Amino acid sequence: MGHAGQADRAGSRGVPRTVQECATRPSRDARSAGGEGGDPDGPVVVGVGDRGVAESALAWAVFQAQRHRRPVHLVHAVPHADDVSRAERLRLESVAAYRLSVAAGLADELCQGALPVTVEIAEGSAACVLLDHSEQASTVVVERPRLVVLDQAPAPSVTRGLAAESAAPVVMVPAGWTASEGDGLVVAAVGDPTHAGPVLSAAYRASDAFGARVEVVHTWWHADAEPGVREAVSGSSGGAVRLVEGRGGDALVARSFAADLLVVARPAERITHGAVPAAVETALYEAVCPVLVVAPGQSSGLLRPRRSLSVVR
């Protein structure tokens, strides 16, 4: 396995110094308008962080990369040299190098040496470093704690920041997750069926890769029901459609217990910096299966479809 030399600095990549400075980066809308964005032929980028080696995230990333012959790039963030003492910086770099070495060994074992696996130590906050790398990634994969119950609005985090701003599709994998045996299930969360294209396309690409069936979930709350949604989504997706009366986030978390993947979309237009819709946020933190976040205009090139989709009302 060829491990790339670890970069002590990522200054050449323009990594912002703080989470606050992430907010000063060009918006994802501006980046898209300028022709920038994730690269369908780029590496699968995996965040390695303070929780140690992300075994579940690595398993997911290697599966995707192996299927379509993409390299795997492991990234660990460390603070800028000016923000910590020299002794602390050296300690953090040593810890990061060790974690990356272990993670690279595991990735190599998972792919049996068939894929290039590279590693990098990059300066900046984890969220900003991964956002920067998303510009050249085909997918960004991050592991999160197995369960985070949202009893109040969470603080800014890598999870929300990536989901809201990443140039490439993002997969959040719960710690300890393993693929189910037997028939797989990909759940696609659809709100307005006229804007369901990215979710349905990504869901069917994933179902092709996993040999899984697709279930489309649409929820409504009180007067927000979409009339005719079953006919609209069924006609365009060809999959089973489950209509649920209740809060979107709760319904998606409930379905995640049976699913191998939950596919959600962020809106085409930014809500506020680092924010995603409430249902998506709940799924990101509480779903027990991996969650794939896509956005209009993004290419999920790792999972190429065998069928074309059109959405009608």
Secondary structure as GFF3:
##gff-version 3
##sequence-region A 1 313
A	DSSP	three_ten_helix	11	13	.	.	.	ID=ss1
A	DSSP	alpha_helix	19	22	.	.	.	ID=ss2
A	DSSP	alpha_helix	28	33	.	.	.	ID=ss3
A	DSSP	beta_strand	44	47	.	.	.	ID=ss4
A	DSSP	alpha_helix	55	67	.	.	.	ID=ss5
A	DSSP	beta_strand	72	78	.	.	.	ID=ss6
A	DSSP	three_ten_helix	81	83	.	.	.	ID=ss7
A	DSSP	alpha_helix	86	111	.	.	.	ID=ss8
A	DSSP	beta_strand	117	123	.	.	.	ID=ss9
A	DSSP	alpha_helix	126	134	.	.	.	ID=ss10
A	DSSP	beta_strand	139	144	.	.	.	ID=ss11
A	DSSP	alpha_helix	158	165	.	.	.	ID=ss12
A	DSSP	beta_strand	170	174	.	.	.	ID=ss13
A	DSSP	beta_strand	184	189	.	.	.	ID=ss14
A	DSSP	three_ten_helix	193	195	.	.	.	ID=ss15
A	DSSP	alpha_helix	197	210	.	.	.	ID=ss16
A	DSSP	beta_strand	212	220	.	.	.	ID=ss17
A	DSSP	three_ten_helix	222	224	.	.	.	ID=ss18
A	DSSP	alpha_helix	229	237	.	.	.	ID=ss19
A	DSSP	beta_strand	240	245	.	.	.	ID=ss20
A	DSSP	alpha_helix	248	256	.	.	.	ID=ss21
A	DSSP	beta_strand	261	265	.	.	.	ID=ss22
A	DSSP	alpha_helix	278	286	.	.	.	ID=ss23
A	DSSP	beta_strand	291	294	.	.	.	ID=ss24
###
